[in-house]
């Protein structure tokens, strides 16, 4: 059944079949394809961030259990969110 908030239902379903969360699959399926594939992020690598900055970013994106995570766990959670 098509969902009106999903721009590319076929891609969304393929991503869900690969095991992605509903949120991540929807983000990818709804992304602007002209801008999504372009490289050029100017942010430093997560390894260069302080634990405090990683925690704040994890809070911003809604990662649960962040207060119990060490720096490496925060990096992993952010990369896989």
Backbone torsions as a table, in degrees:
resi	resn	phi	psi	omega
1	UNK	NA	122.8	-179.0
2	UNK	-65.8	142.7	176.7
3	UNK	-107.0	129.9	-175.1
4	UNK	-64.6	-26.6	-177.8
5	UNK	-83.8	-7.3	178.2
6	UNK	-97.0	121.6	-177.2
7	UNK	-76.8	-37.2	-178.0
8	UNK	-125.0	87.8	-175.3
9	UNK	-61.0	-39.4	-178.7
10	UNK	-62.9	-45.8	178.4
11	UNK	-65.4	-41.7	178.7
12	UNK	-56.6	-48.4	-178.5
13	UNK	-64.2	-39.7	178.9
14	UNK	-62.3	-41.3	179.1
15	UNK	-67.5	-40.3	177.7
16	UNK	-64.3	-38.7	178.2
17	UNK	-64.8	-26.6	177.3
18	UNK	-80.1	-6.1	176.5
19	UNK	102.1	6.5	178.6
20	UNK	-71.9	151.9	177.1
21	UNK	-66.9	160.4	178.0
22	UNK	-58.6	-42.2	-177.5
23	UNK	-63.5	-47.6	-177.3
24	UNK	-68.4	-41.5	179.0
25	UNK	-62.0	-40.9	179.3
26	UNK	-66.5	-40.8	178.6
27	UNK	-59.7	-43.7	-179.0
28	UNK	-70.2	-45.8	-177.8
29	UNK	-65.3	-25.4	-178.7
30	UNK	-97.9	1.1	-176.4
31	UNK	-72.9	154.5	177.1
32	UNK	-76.8	111.4	-173.5
33	UNK	-65.6	-27.3	-179.7
34	UNK	-69.3	-30.4	-177.5
35	UNK	-100.6	-26.7	-172.2
36	UNK	-61.8	-43.2	-175.5
37	UNK	-79.6	-7.9	-178.2
38	UNK	-75.9	139.4	178.8
39	UNK	-96.8	160.3	175.7
40	UNK	141.2	19.3	177.1
41	UNK	-59.3	137.2	-176.5
42	UNK	-105.1	3.2	178.7
43	UNK	-76.5	146.9	176.5
44	UNK	-69.3	162.4	177.4
45	UNK	-60.9	148.7	179.0
46	UNK	-56.0	-32.4	-179.8
47	UNK	-61.9	-23.8	179.4
48	UNK	-87.8	-8.7	179.5
49	UNK	-79.4	154.8	173.8
50	UNK	-78.2	159.5	178.2
51	UNK	-60.1	-37.6	179.5
52	UNK	-62.2	-42.8	178.3
53	UNK	-66.1	-39.9	178.0
54	UNK	-63.2	-42.2	178.4
55	UNK	-60.6	-45.4	-180.0
56	UNK	-61.8	-40.8	178.0
57	UNK	-66.2	-41.3	178.3
58	UNK	-62.4	-39.0	177.3
59	UNK	-65.0	-43.0	-179.1
60	UNK	-59.8	-39.6	-177.7
61	UNK	-93.0	-0.9	172.4
62	UNK	83.6	34.5	178.3
63	UNK	-79.9	123.9	-179.1
64	UNK	-79.7	148.8	176.9
65	UNK	76.9	12.0	-175.2
66	UNK	-63.3	-29.1	-177.1
67	UNK	-68.4	-20.5	-179.9
68	UNK	-96.0	-2.7	-174.2
69	UNK	-90.0	146.8	171.5
70	UNK	-88.3	-179.4	-174.6
71	UNK	-60.2	-46.1	-179.7
72	UNK	-63.5	-37.6	178.1
73	UNK	-67.8	-39.2	176.4
74	UNK	-61.8	-43.8	178.1
75	UNK	-59.4	-46.9	179.2
76	UNK	-62.0	-43.1	179.7
77	UNK	-64.0	-41.0	179.1
78	UNK	-66.7	-39.6	-179.6
79	UNK	-69.5	-28.5	-176.7
80	UNK	-102.2	6.5	-179.2
81	UNK	-80.7	NA	NA
